[in-house]
Amino acid sequence: MDITQELVFSRNKIARGHHLFAQANSLAVAVINDELALTAKSEVKFTRQVIEGERVIAKAIVEGQDEKGRTVVHVNSFVDNETVFTGLFYMYQSNENKGEN
C-alpha cells in the first residue's frame, strides 16, 4: 500500500492507523480462503509511524488454531525491511474448511 496524501493527517503527514489495520485485517481474511472468514479478535501493535510517500508491505502467516477453534493469523507490515505494524488476528471461519489453510 502506497501512503498517499489521502491516507495521512494533513498537519504531520503521518498515516492514519486505521489504514494500516485495514490492510492487515484484509490480508488475514484473504489467507483464510473461505467464503466465511470474520475477525473475532485482534491484538495489534504499531511499532513506528509511517509517513506520506512510504510503501507498506504486509505479510501473513497462518499459525493454526487457538483453544476456541479460531484460526490464528499473524500479520507483519514493513516499510523497506523495518517492521511498522504487527498483529494477531483470531478468525472465525466456516466449519467445512477448518484446518485446510
Secondary structure, 3 states (H helix, E strand, C coil): CECCHHHECCCCCEECHHHHHHHHHHHHHHHHCCCCEEEEEEEEEECCCCECCCEEEEEEEEEEECCCCCEEEEEEEEECCEEEEEEEEEEEECHHHCCCC
